[in-house]
Amino acid sequence: MTSTVPRRDTTGSAGLGALFTPRGIAVVGASRSPGKLGATLARSLGGFAARGGHLALVNGRDATMHPSVRTAAEAGPVDLAMICVPAPACPEVLAEAAAAGAGAAVVCGGGFAEVGGPGVGYQEKLAAVVAETGIRLLGPNTSGFLAPHAGVTASFVPGVAQVRPGRVAVVAASGGVNHALAFLLTEAGHGVSLAVGLGNGVDVSAPDVLDHLADDPDTGAVALHVESVADGPRLVAAVRRLAARRPVVALVVGRHDVGAFAASHTGALATSWRTTRAALAQAGAVLVGDERELVDAVGALSVTRARPVRAAGVGVVTAQAGPGLLLLDDLRGRGARVPELAATTQEALGGLLPPLTFQRNPVDTGRPGPELGRVFRAVAGDPEVDVVAGYALHEPDAVDLVAAAREGRVDDVPVVLGLGGTGDEVVRARRALLDAGIAVAADPRGVAAGVGALLADARVRARRADPVVPRHVPTGVAGAHDEHAAKGLLDRLGIPTAPRRACASRAEAHAGLAELGGPVAVKILDAAVLHKTEIGGVHLGIADAAGLDEALDRLDAIGARRYLVERMAPAGVDLVLGARRDPVFGPIVLLGLGGTTAEALADVAIRLAPLGPGEAAEMPAELTGQALLDGWRGGPVLDPDALGRVASALGDLLVADPGLAEIEVNPLRLTADGLVALDAVVIPTEASDAQPDR
């Protein structure tokens, strides 16, 4: 497989022009048997040939076809080789394609690393050819890609020719999901600029395609489907670059995965699904929960965007009360702000609508008429409204919805309109709305998904600039830390802790009680014990010498050699705050409700580190239990900026100290006087793979 072709640059998006906009394509393994993969691909690429592209069929056992890629390249340019031969033969064919001058190839078939056994070796040989020659490889184990603007239907899936050119790009881990999304987008009236199924991803990966799309004038928004991540920082960087230019909507698979056994609460909470979603959101992506929401969200963002606002207001206009309530309920569930309309707006609506209709927001028009366009315009013009969400059935005898939506448009206030109905007239009306720059959905849930995406995108773009400023943090931190040493580290970071004394004897413990005054907490002090409560290593509310002796007796019974005597903190709300090294994304910071509550409810916020205090201060707002931090039933009120400084400091510490695998404060108690760290765990890098005592 030795090649004389000079090695090409295979970093980033280099060479993807040969893949997605080829001048000529060779189908290697083409066949005249209709059911074979090579025959199906040749048929799919017929449109490319009809547009003047060079399409060469290669099969050394068919005298009517080219015997090799080399002879195909002699007849015309071959930038892309579609390889449809059994897995054992693929590496040799790939090398032949590179030697013939092809810049890219697609291996559609399976039988590689996904099946194990010999397939792993075949895939390794493909990777070796890529490394030696620089040819760009999509796959193996993929159903291909669609590039409708270039006339390239490089797929063996039936029906792909019906996917029309458009403004939405799809980047999917799975070839099957890639096609499912392309078909759903087509049904929703959206075209596709590029749809790529990555398969096993030997060479071309999601970051490569995302970088390619950053400069693609035909793409207005990108749908990203993620199953697993090989290089977290590279994916985050690619999403961040792309999101700065056009919207990215991400669907991450794995919500219900059970995380591996972890020594800390932080590790148990930071599953790959949660961490991947958090990382992509931090990079600027809009997150969705399923494929239909993905289609509605990316479809809306490919048509329109809201102005950058951190808390955009939504004006709801509905011609049917029942669907309007479904829409309102869904919007509320997404945290959308649906403000009461201004008195002047309500006065204008009162002159347009019957007196019995609800007009404060949502606006129920009753059966719509010619006034609907002016209703849309009045709501869009309200000073508190940044996005209009509407729903109506297709009733052409009552109102022309397309004309009404056009009439009701206000600059910088996008409209997402749900148009209910069926049949060709409805399809044409939805297409007309899209052509007019009005996002459209088929049902209330789709409208809410589209509006939710516009709001999330607006928040991302309005996010305050919070550059990470290097700060002085302790360096060279390594080795085992008991609780006293871990809290000493927190003290150096400026994170409040309670007064305490580390004691090597019972006499020192009694002296500590006398000095601190009761009540105190008395704990086992041992770096090997991470979860002291579970083994009876914590005794609270010790107020006198007799109580202290009783607590010390119990600690001695579990093998305690040293004790920590610490002043009891006031009552409050407990949080868990930790920083750890994620195996894919690197240092992360996690915030959740304290103790096992966070694990049971999975109510957490995650950020990549380092992060500035301002960005970290936004984390509490993502918690479902946020109300507990805002004076719930007379309780303490969290200062987000104070929390931001603590979280940012932990992230900086982990980044600066490669000897640390993890540091966790649990609980971090919110009291009337502010935050105080009640317990802390430090796990050194060399011990992170061990299973410590629990």
Secondary structure as GFF3:
##gff-version 3
##sequence-region A 1 694
A	DSSP	alpha_helix	16	20	.	.	.	ID=ss1
A	DSSP	beta_strand	24	28	.	.	.	ID=ss2
A	DSSP	alpha_helix	37	44	.	.	.	ID=ss3
A	DSSP	alpha_helix	46	50	.	.	.	ID=ss4
A	DSSP	beta_strand	54	58	.	.	.	ID=ss5
A	DSSP	alpha_helix	69	75	.	.	.	ID=ss6
A	DSSP	beta_strand	80	83	.	.	.	ID=ss7
A	DSSP	three_ten_helix	87	89	.	.	.	ID=ss8
A	DSSP	alpha_helix	90	99	.	.	.	ID=ss9
A	DSSP	beta_strand	104	107	.	.	.	ID=ss10
A	DSSP	three_ten_helix	113	115	.	.	.	ID=ss11
A	DSSP	alpha_helix	118	133	.	.	.	ID=ss12
A	DSSP	beta_strand	136	138	.	.	.	ID=ss13
A	DSSP	beta_strand	144	147	.	.	.	ID=ss14
A	DSSP	three_ten_helix	148	150	.	.	.	ID=ss15
A	DSSP	beta_strand	152	155	.	.	.	ID=ss16
A	DSSP	three_ten_helix	160	162	.	.	.	ID=ss17
A	DSSP	beta_strand	165	172	.	.	.	ID=ss18
A	DSSP	alpha_helix	175	187	.	.	.	ID=ss19
A	DSSP	beta_strand	192	197	.	.	.	ID=ss20
A	DSSP	alpha_helix	206	213	.	.	.	ID=ss21
A	DSSP	beta_strand	221	226	.	.	.	ID=ss22
A	DSSP	alpha_helix	232	243	.	.	.	ID=ss23
A	DSSP	beta_strand	248	252	.	.	.	ID=ss24
A	DSSP	alpha_helix	265	269	.	.	.	ID=ss25
A	DSSP	alpha_helix	272	283	.	.	.	ID=ss26
A	DSSP	beta_strand	286	288	.	.	.	ID=ss27
A	DSSP	alpha_helix	291	303	.	.	.	ID=ss28
A	DSSP	beta_strand	314	318	.	.	.	ID=ss29
A	DSSP	alpha_helix	321	333	.	.	.	ID=ss30
A	DSSP	alpha_helix	343	350	.	.	.	ID=ss31
A	DSSP	beta_strand	363	364	.	.	.	ID=ss32
A	DSSP	alpha_helix	372	380	.	.	.	ID=ss33
A	DSSP	beta_strand	387	393	.	.	.	ID=ss34
A	DSSP	alpha_helix	401	407	.	.	.	ID=ss35
A	DSSP	beta_strand	415	420	.	.	.	ID=ss36
A	DSSP	alpha_helix	424	435	.	.	.	ID=ss37
A	DSSP	beta_strand	439	441	.	.	.	ID=ss38
A	DSSP	alpha_helix	444	462	.	.	.	ID=ss39
A	DSSP	alpha_helix	483	493	.	.	.	ID=ss40
A	DSSP	beta_strand	500	503	.	.	.	ID=ss41
A	DSSP	alpha_helix	506	516	.	.	.	ID=ss42
A	DSSP	beta_strand	520	524	.	.	.	ID=ss43
A	DSSP	three_ten_helix	533	535	.	.	.	ID=ss44
A	DSSP	beta_strand	538	542	.	.	.	ID=ss45
A	DSSP	alpha_helix	545	557	.	.	.	ID=ss46
A	DSSP	beta_strand	563	567	.	.	.	ID=ss47
A	DSSP	beta_strand	573	582	.	.	.	ID=ss48
A	DSSP	beta_strand	586	593	.	.	.	ID=ss49
A	DSSP	alpha_helix	595	601	.	.	.	ID=ss50
A	DSSP	beta_strand	604	608	.	.	.	ID=ss51
A	DSSP	alpha_helix	613	616	.	.	.	ID=ss52
A	DSSP	three_ten_helix	619	622	.	.	.	ID=ss53
A	DSSP	three_ten_helix	624	629	.	.	.	ID=ss54
A	DSSP	three_ten_helix	632	634	.	.	.	ID=ss55
A	DSSP	alpha_helix	640	656	.	.	.	ID=ss56
A	DSSP	beta_strand	660	671	.	.	.	ID=ss57
A	DSSP	beta_strand	674	677	.	.	.	ID=ss58
A	DSSP	beta_strand	680	684	.	.	.	ID=ss59
A	DSSP	three_ten_helix	685	687	.	.	.	ID=ss60
###
